[in-house]
Amino acid sequence: MTIKSVNEVLALYVGSAREAFLLNAKEVLVREVLNGEFYVQFAYPFQADDAERYGLLVEGNDVQFPDVVERGQRFCIRNVQEIRQGRKIYKVVEAHHIAFTLGNYFLDGYIDFAAAKTLAEMLTMLGTDTPFSFVVEGSFPAQDIFEWGEKTKFELLQELRQLYGAELSFDNYEITLTTRKGGNYGARVEYRHNMRGIKRKSHDMERITRLYGYGKNGLTIEGHAGLTVKYIDSPHFDPANPFMGKVDFPDVETQSRLLEEMQKHLAKYENPSVTYDVDFVQMEKVDREFLDERLREAGDTVTCFDEVLGYSFDARANDFDRYPFEKKSGRANLTNFREFKTADYIFQATVGSKKAITYTSKNAVLKGQKYDDSITLVDGYGMRVADDQDRTMVRIGQTAPGEYGLALFNKSGVRTIWQDSATGNAYFSGTLQAANGSFSGSITATSGTIGGWTISSGSLSGSGSIVGGSIIGSSVMGTTITGGTITGTTVQSAASGDFVRLTSGFATITIHNDSNPQASLQIQGGLAGGQIWSPRGGPIQLGISGNTINAVGGMNFYNYTTFNAGVHFDLAATVTGLTVAHVTGLQTQLNSLDARITALGG
């Protein structure tokens, strides 16, 4: 009896509940095709003491790998064959990746035409009312959508993949559309090392060496950039043995883009189609030292050597068959290869157990894998550094047509730091953070946020304190201004309504209602006199809570003056030059006295 751990067997699920571990599963095979099928197949024998698990192996139930094997992927049983061979009874089970159950959902909406739709927008329609989520990795230009919908959602997903030029990657209920699935982890298949067999297949049934291209409304490249014909030729074009073809690009509206699309298509089909079927020992099953360099999934890059047959190339695994729980040989179908020429110089250095650099003189390519799964490539443009998803992160050299210098990109393909080669100016898009340190020199910015203060269009706004130094400007506004000394041409307590304004070096204090002055106190400089007056002609009252108003130099009253009750003059004082025009009751008394004197004959 063999004892297995939970990391060595498939788990069986009915709905969301795990019902059992399939301890007796045999020949567990995973087959994965890039952008295509992805399933697990295994045999399960009938045993009397295991009848319950045997009976649960039916369509609709799920099997799942442990987290440390095949990334814990889940598969839905779609095909079951029950077979008797003599006294042996067993089932052959085929389970498709859970992502393929997206095909159980139907989109009854229909788009006849929609302009410039992003991939993320379209995927939102597919994810609605399903358990699936979608992720976009890399940058994909918006596309016009024609006659899309009224199909299963998995069919529509494949249509979007082809339209946007993406590749599919599955992680259970998360579906990713990326610019490139898989990575280059240093996997290699080599004769006398781990190669068990290799088969080369080639054909030229799709080959094109002269390509005619047509864009929207019959657009051609004729007349563009000096071109006098509607076609482009491959360097492999032979007039005695031509391979001519035509491709329509109905969404292309400019000649420059049409030429670019034609060049891409021709590069794909100008050579005979060549694939390699390789049977190999997965070395990580023999020696864990090779674990990090293993071929992990369809889409990964493999380096293949067979010096006897003269095969030396890098290629992607388009198909990958493997046995996760057994030491059986894997099989890969390799495509999109780049052959190493006889003149190539191959240099491999090692940093620890990692392959650091591979160099070949073809097209001045310097390709490296350092410490992780990133790639460094030197080509005709300069140096390019990409991450493990082959997304360009750094470009040194020619960063764009007619631009040279340094450019950094984020994972979405957006340029974030770059240099203008004409001016030498550096540009940054995003958030600039000084984790530790400071800025020196002069910084000029049209707008921005510093410590919570926003600078924009000549204004500074925010909450906080400005401490120390001087504030110089035409206007200072605020609810409360607290401080020691305020120096300025004009100080005003409010912008409108009732306010006090200090002007002329604080020599004049004016009380306003909006723009209308109500009263003014003027304090002249030097020995000149001051004055209080009402510019509006209204009364001015002095409310004194003390005993006296002490005018050291004397007090002069001009024009009309009224003294209210309780006002008196000290008897010891001499009052001169006082004309009493109206005193309440005094005039009547004087008139009565005058009448009496007249009556007495005076």
C-alpha positions in Angstrom: 0.0 0.0 0.0 1.4 3.4 -1.0 0.8 6.3 1.4 0.3 9.7 -0.4 0.2 13.1 1.0 -2.5 15.6 0.1 0.1 17.4 -2.1 0.4 14.3 -4.3 -3.3 13.7 -5.3 -6.3 15.4 -6.8 -9.1 16.6 -4.7 -12.7 15.9 -5.8 -15.4 18.6 -5.3 -19.2 18.5 -5.5 -20.3 22.1 -5.8 -18.2 24.1 -3.3 -17.6 21.1 -0.9 -14.6 19.0 -1.1 -15.8 15.4 -0.9 -12.7 13.2 -1.2 -9.1 12.8 -2.3 -8.6 10.7 -5.4 -5.8 8.5 -4.0 -6.2 5.9 -6.8 -6.1 8.2 -9.8 -3.6 6.9 -12.4 -1.8 8.5 -15.4 -2.7 12.0 -14.4 -2.0 14.0 -17.6 -2.3 17.8 -18.0 -2.5 19.1 -21.6 -2.3 22.8 -22.3 -2.3 24.6 -25.6 -1.5 28.3 -25.8 -4.9 30.2 -26.2 -6.5 26.8 -26.7 -7.5 23.6 -24.8 -6.5 23.1 -21.2 -7.6 19.9 -19.5 -6.6 17.1 -17.2 -7.1 13.4 -18.0 -6.7 10.4 -15.7 -7.9 6.8 -15.2 -9.6 5.7 -12.0 -10.1 2.0 -11.2 -13.2 0.6 -9.6 -12.6 -1.0 -6.2 -15.2 -2.3 -3.8 -13.9 -0.3 -0.9 -13.7 2.9 -3.0 -17.1 2.8 -4.7 -18.3 6.1 -3.3 -15.4 8.1 -4.8 -15.7 6.1 -8.1 -19.4 7.0 -8.3 -18.7 10.7 -7.8 -16.6 10.9 -11.0 -19.4 12.2 -13.1 -19.9 15.2 -15.4 -20.3 18.5 -13.5 -18.2 17.7 -10.5 -14.7 19.3 -10.1 -11.2 18.1 -9.5 -8.5 20.4 -8.2 -4.7 20.1 -7.8 -3.0 21.0 -4.5 -1.6 24.5 -4.3 2.0 23.4 -4.8 1.2 21.4 -8.0 -0.1 23.1 -11.2 -0.7 26.3 -9.2 -3.8 24.7 -7.5 -5.8 24.9 -10.7 -9.4 23.6 -10.8 -11.0 21.5 -13.6 -14.6 20.6 -14.3 -15.4 17.0 -15.4 -16.9 17.2 -18.9 -16.3 13.7 -20.3 -16.3 10.3 -18.6 -15.8 6.8 -20.3 -16.4 3.7 -18.2 -14.4 0.7 -19.5 -14.3 -3.0 -18.7 -11.2 -5.0 -19.7 -11.7 -8.6 -18.4 -12.1 -8.3 -14.7 -10.8 -4.7 -14.6 -13.3 -1.9 -14.5 -12.2 1.7 -14.7 -13.2 5.2 -15.8 -11.2 7.6 -18.0 -12.1 11.1 -16.9 -11.5 14.3 -18.8 -11.9 17.6 -16.9 -11.6 21.0 -18.6 -10.2 24.0 -16.8 -12.8 25.8 -14.8 -12.4 29.0 -17.0 -14.0 27.1 -19.9 -17.3 27.1 -18.0 -17.5 30.7 -19.1 -18.9 29.0 -22.2 -22.0 28.1 -20.1 -23.1 31.7 -20.1 -24.7 33.5 -23.0 -24.5 37.2 -23.9 -27.8 38.2 -25.5 -26.7 41.7 -26.1 -25.4 42.7 -29.5 -23.1 45.5 -30.8 -23.6 46.4 -34.4 -20.9 49.1 -34.2 -19.0 50.8 -31.4 -16.0 53.1 -31.9 -12.8 53.0 -29.9 -13.7 50.5 -27.2 -11.0 49.5 -24.7 -10.4 45.9 -23.9 -11.3 46.5 -20.2 -14.7 47.9 -21.3 -15.5 44.9 -23.4 -14.4 42.4 -20.7 -16.8 44.1 -18.2 -19.7 42.9 -20.4 -18.4 39.3 -20.2 -17.9 39.3 -16.5 -21.4 40.5 -15.6 -23.5 37.8 -13.9 -20.7 35.2 -13.8 -18.3 34.1 -11.1 -15.3 35.2 -13.2 -13.1 38.3 -13.0 -10.9 39.6 -15.7 -7.4 41.2 -15.6 -5.6 43.1 -18.4 -1.8 43.0 -18.4 0.0 45.3 -20.8 -1.1 48.0 -23.1 -3.8 47.3 -25.8 -5.0 50.1 -28.2 -8.7 50.8 -28.3 -10.5 49.0 -31.2 -13.7 49.6 -33.2 -16.2 46.8 -32.5 -18.3 45.3 -35.3 -21.1 42.8 -35.0 -20.2 41.4 -31.6 -22.5 39.5 -29.2 -25.3 36.9 -29.1 -22.9 34.1 -28.5 -21.5 32.2 -25.5 -19.2 34.3 -23.5 -16.2 32.1 -24.1 -16.6 32.4 -27.8 -16.8 36.2 -27.4 -13.7 36.1 -25.2 -11.8 34.4 -28.0 -13.0 37.0 -30.5 -11.7 39.8 -28.2 -8.4 38.0 -27.8 -7.9 37.9 -31.6 -9.1 41.5 -32.1 -6.8 43.0 -29.5 -3.9 40.6 -30.2 -3.8 39.3 -26.6 -3.0 35.9 -25.1 -5.1 34.1 -22.5 -3.8 33.0 -19.0 -6.1 31.2 -16.5 -5.9 31.2 -12.7 -9.1 29.4 -11.7 -11.8 32.0 -11.8 -9.5 34.9 -12.8 -8.9 35.2 -16.5 -6.0 37.4 -17.7 -5.5 38.8 -21.2 -1.9 39.7 -21.5 0.6 40.7 -24.2 2.6 37.5 -23.6 1.7 34.5 -21.6 4.5 32.5 -19.9 8.1 33.5 -19.3 11.8 32.6 -19.9 13.0 30.7 -16.8 16.0 29.1 -18.4 14.3 25.8 -19.5 16.3 23.9 -22.0 16.0 20.6 -23.9 19.4 19.2 -25.0 20.6 16.0 -26.7 22.5 13.8 -24.2 21.0 15.8 -21.3 17.3 15.5 -21.1 16.1 15.1 -24.7 14.4 11.8 -25.4 13.2 12.6 -28.9 12.7 15.4 -31.4 10.6 15.7 -34.6 10.8 18.6 -37.0 7.8 19.5 -39.1 7.7 22.2 -41.8 5.4 23.3 -44.6 5.0 26.4 -46.8 1.2 26.2 -47.3 0.7 29.6 -45.6 3.9 31.2 -46.8 3.8 34.7 -48.2 6.8 36.5 -49.8 4.8 39.3 -51.6 1.9 40.8 -49.6 -0.9 43.0 -51.0 -2.6 44.9 -48.2 -5.9 46.8 -48.2 -7.3 49.1 -45.5 -10.6 50.8 -44.9 -12.5 51.7 -48.1 -9.9 50.1 -50.3 -6.9 52.1 -48.8 -3.5 51.0 -50.1 0.1 52.0 -49.5 0.6 53.2 -53.1 2.0 56.8 -53.0 3.0 56.6 -49.3 6.7 57.4 -48.5 7.7 57.1 -52.2 6.0 53.7 -52.7 4.6 53.1 -56.2 3.0 49.8 -55.7 0.3 48.2 -53.5 2.5 45.4 -52.1 5.6 44.8 -50.1 8.2 42.1 -50.7 10.0 39.9 -48.2 13.8 39.6 -48.5 13.1 36.0 -49.4 11.0 36.9 -52.4 12.0 34.9 -55.5 10.4 36.0 -58.8 10.8 32.5 -60.2 9.0 31.0 -57.2 6.8 33.7 -55.6 4.4 33.2 -52.7 1.8 36.0 -53.1 -1.0 36.8 -50.8 -3.5 39.4 -49.8 -4.7 40.6 -46.4 -7.6 43.0 -45.5 -7.3 45.4 -42.6 -10.8 47.0 -42.5 -10.1 49.0 -39.4 -6.9 50.7 -40.7 -7.5 54.3 -42.0 -4.0 55.7 -42.6 -1.3 54.6 -45.0 1.4 54.6 -42.4 -0.4 52.2 -40.1 -1.4 50.0 -43.1 2.3 49.7 -44.0 3.1 48.8 -40.4 0.4 46.1 -40.2 1.5 44.6 -43.6 5.1 44.5 -42.4 4.0 42.7 -39.2 1.9 40.1 -41.1 4.7 39.5 -43.7 7.3 38.9 -41.0 5.0 36.2 -39.6 4.5 34.3 -42.8 7.6 35.0 -45.0 9.3 31.8 -43.9 8.0 28.2 -44.1 6.1 27.2 -41.0 8.3 25.1 -38.8 7.5 23.3 -35.5 9.3 20.8 -33.3 7.8 18.1 -31.2 10.1 17.4 -28.3 9.9 14.6 -25.8 12.1 15.3 -22.7 12.8 14.4 -19.2 11.6 17.1 -16.8 14.8 17.5 -14.9 13.2 19.1 -11.8 11.6 15.7 -11.1 15.1 14.2 -11.0 17.0 17.0 -9.3 15.4 19.9 -7.5 18.3 22.1 -8.5 16.5 22.5 -11.8 13.2 23.5 -10.1 13.5 27.2 -10.9 14.5 26.6 -14.5 11.6 24.2 -15.3 9.1 24.6 -18.1 6.0 25.6 -16.2 3.2 26.2 -18.7 2.3 26.7 -22.4 3.8 30.0 -23.5 7.2 29.5 -21.7 10.4 29.8 -23.7 12.7 26.8 -24.2 16.2 26.6 -25.5 16.8 23.5 -27.6 20.1 21.9 -28.7 20.8 18.9 -30.8 24.3 19.1 -32.2 24.0 15.9 -34.3 21.0 17.2 -36.2 22.2 20.8 -36.1 19.2 22.1 -34.2 19.9 25.2 -32.0 17.1 27.6 -31.2 15.0 29.4 -28.7 11.2 28.7 -29.0 8.0 29.0 -27.2 6.0 26.0 -26.0 2.8 26.2 -27.9 1.6 22.8 -26.5 2.8 21.3 -23.3 1.8 17.9 -22.0 3.0 16.8 -18.6 2.4 14.3 -15.8 2.5 16.4 -12.5 2.5 13.4 -10.1 4.8 11.1 -12.0 8.4 11.1 -13.3 7.2 10.4 -16.9 8.6 12.4 -19.8 6.9 15.6 -20.8 6.2 16.7 -24.4 6.2 20.1 -25.9 5.4 21.5 -29.3 7.8 24.4 -30.0 6.9 27.3 -32.3 8.0 30.9 -32.9 11.6 29.9 -32.7 14.7 31.9 -33.4 17.4 29.7 -34.8 21.0 30.1 -33.7 23.3 30.5 -36.8 26.7 28.9 -37.2 28.4 32.2 -36.7 26.6 32.8 -33.4 28.7 33.1 -30.3 27.0 31.7 -27.3 28.2 32.7 -23.9 26.6 31.7 -20.7 27.7 32.9 -17.3 26.3 31.8 -14.0 25.4 33.8 -10.9 24.8 31.3 -8.2 22.6 28.7 -9.9 21.0 31.3 -12.3 21.8 31.7 -15.9 22.9 35.4 -16.2 23.6 36.2 -19.8 23.2 34.6 -23.2 24.9 36.5 -26.1 24.5 36.0 -29.8 25.9 38.2 -32.5 22.8 38.0 -34.7 21.2 41.4 -34.8 23.5 42.4 -31.9 21.2 40.7 -29.4 22.3 40.5 -25.8 19.8 38.7 -23.8 20.0 38.1 -20.0 18.2 36.5 -17.1 19.3 37.8 -13.8 18.2 36.7 -10.3 14.6 36.7 -11.3 12.6 36.2 -14.5 13.3 39.6 -16.0 15.0 40.0 -19.4 17.7 42.4 -20.6 18.0 42.8 -24.4 20.4 44.9 -26.5 19.1 45.3 -30.0 19.3 47.8 -32.8 17.4 50.4 -30.7 19.6 50.2 -27.7 19.1 48.5 -24.4 15.7 47.2 -23.3 14.8 45.8 -19.8 11.6 43.8 -19.5 10.0 42.0 -16.6 9.0 38.3 -16.5 5.9 39.1 -18.6 8.1 40.6 -21.3 6.7 44.1 -20.6 9.2 46.8 -21.4 10.2 48.7 -18.2 13.4 50.5 -19.3 14.6 51.6 -22.6 18.1 53.2 -23.2 19.0 54.4 -26.7 16.3 55.1 -29.2 13.2 55.3 -27.1 10.7 56.3 -29.8 10.9 57.4 -33.5 13.3 60.3 -33.5 13.8 60.2 -29.8 17.0 59.2 -28.0 17.9 58.9 -24.4 16.3 57.2 -21.4 12.7 56.2 -20.9 11.0 54.3 -18.0 7.6 52.6 -18.3 5.0 51.3 -15.9 3.5 47.8 -16.3 0.6 49.2 -18.4 3.2 50.4 -21.0 2.8 54.1 -20.1 6.0 56.1 -20.3 6.6 57.6 -16.8 10.2 59.1 -16.9 11.9 60.2 -20.0 14.3 62.8 -21.4 13.8 65.2 -24.3 16.8 64.7 -26.5 16.5 68.1 -28.1 16.4 70.2 -24.9 17.8 67.7 -22.3 14.8 68.3 -20.1 13.6 65.4 -18.0 9.9 64.6 -17.6 8.0 62.6 -15.0 4.4 61.3 -15.1 3.0 60.1 -11.8 3.8 60.8 -8.2 7.3 62.0 -7.2 8.2 60.8 -3.7 11.4 61.5 -1.8 11.5 58.6 0.6 14.6 59.9 2.4 16.4 63.0 1.4 15.7 66.5 0.0 15.5 68.5 -3.2 18.1 71.2 -3.9 18.3 73.9 -6.5 15.4 75.6 -8.2 12.1 73.8 -8.9 9.6 75.2 -11.3 6.1 73.7 -11.6 2.9 75.1 -13.0 0.9 73.3 -10.4 1.2 70.6 -7.8 0.6 69.6 -4.2 3.2 70.0 -1.5 2.5 68.8 2.1 -1.3 69.2 1.6 -1.0 72.7 0.0 -2.2 72.9 -3.6 -0.4 75.3 -6.0 -2.4 76.0 -9.2 -3.0 79.0 -11.5 -1.1 81.4 -9.2 -2.9 80.4 -6.0 -1.9 78.5 -2.9 -4.7 76.7 -1.1 -4.9 74.2 1.8 -5.1 73.9 5.5 -2.2 74.3 7.9 0.3 77.0 9.0 2.7 79.3 7.4 5.4 80.0 10.0 8.2 82.6 9.9 9.4 84.8 7.1 7.4 87.4 5.2 4.2 87.2 3.2 4.3 89.9 0.4 1.4 90.4 -1.9 -1.5 92.5 -2.9 -4.2 90.8 -0.9 -4.2 88.6 2.3 -7.6 87.0 3.1 -8.6 84.8 6.0 -11.0 84.3 8.9 -8.4 84.9 11.5 -4.9 86.4 11.2 -2.9 86.0 14.4 0.7 87.3 14.7 3.0 90.0 15.8 3.5 92.6 13.2 1.5 93.1 10.0 3.2 95.5 7.5 1.5 96.5 4.3 0.0 99.3 2.2 -3.6 98.3 3.0 -5.0 96.2 5.8 -8.7 95.3 5.6 -10.8 93.3 8.0 -13.2 91.8 5.4 -13.7 91.7 1.7 -17.2 93.1 1.8 -20.0 94.2 4.1 -18.9 96.2 7.2 -15.2 96.3 7.5 -12.3 98.5 8.7 -9.6 99.6 6.2 -6.2 100.9 7.3 -4.3 102.8 4.5 -1.5 105.2 3.9 0.9 103.5 6.2 -1.8 103.1 8.9 -2.3 107.0 9.0 -5.9 106.7 8.0 -8.5 104.3 9.4 -11.8 104.1 7.4 -15.0 102.3 8.3 -16.8 101.0 5.3 -20.1 99.4 4.4 -19.2 97.6 1.2 -17.5 100.3 -1.0 -19.1 103.2 0.9 -17.0 104.9 3.5 -19.0 105.7 6.7 -16.4 107.3 9.0 -12.8 108.1 8.9 -10.0 108.7 11.5 -7.0 110.4 10.0 -3.8 110.6 12.0 -1.3 112.9 10.3 2.4 112.3 10.5 4.9 114.8 12.1 3.3 117.9 13.8 0.3 118.0 11.5 -3.2 117.7 13.0 -5.5 114.8 12.7 -9.2 114.6 12.3 -12.3 112.5 12.6 -15.1 113.0 10.1 -18.1 111.4 8.5 -17.7 111.3 4.7 -21.4 110.5 4.5 -22.5 113.6 6.6 -23.8 111.6 9.5 -23.2 112.3 13.2 -20.1 111.2 15.1 -20.4 110.3 18.7 -17.7 109.8 21.3 -18.7 107.5 24.1 -16.2 108.1 27.0 -16.4 105.9 30.0 -13.7 107.8 31.9 -14.0 111.2 33.6 -12.3 113.6 31.1 -11.2 114.2 27.6 -7.9 115.8 28.1 -6.8 118.0 25.1 -3.3 119.0 26.1 -3.0 121.7 23.4 -6.5 122.9 23.7 -9.8 121.9 22.0 -11.4 123.9 19.2 -15.1 123.4 18.1 -16.0 124.6 14.7 -19.4 125.1 13.2 -22.5 123.5 14.8 -21.7 121.8 18.2 -24.2 120.2 20.6 -23.4 119.4 24.3 -25.8 116.9 25.8 -27.1 117.0 29.4 -24.5 116.8 32.1 -21.9 118.8 30.2 -20.4 121.7 32.2 -17.4 123.9 32.3 -15.3 124.2 35.4 -15.9 127.6 37.1 -12.2 128.1 37.6 -11.7 128.0 33.9 -12.0 130.9 31.5 -14.2 130.4 28.5 -13.5 132.8 25.7 -14.7 133.1 22.1 -17.8 131.0 22.9 -20.9 131.9 21.0 -24.0 130.2 22.4 -26.5 130.0 19.6 -29.1 127.6 21.0 -29.3 126.4 24.6 -32.5 124.8 25.6 -34.5 127.3 28.0 -31.8 129.9 28.0 -33.3 131.9 25.1 -36.7 132.1 26.8 -35.1 133.3 30.1 -33.1 136.0 28.2 -36.2 137.2 26.3 -38.2 137.4 29.6 -35.4 139.4 31.3 -35.2 141.7 28.3 -39.0 142.4 28.5 -38.8 143.3 32.1 -35.9 145.7 31.7 -37.8 147.4 28.9 -40.9 147.7 31.1 -38.9 149.4 33.8 -37.9 152.0 31.3 -34.4 150.8 30.9 
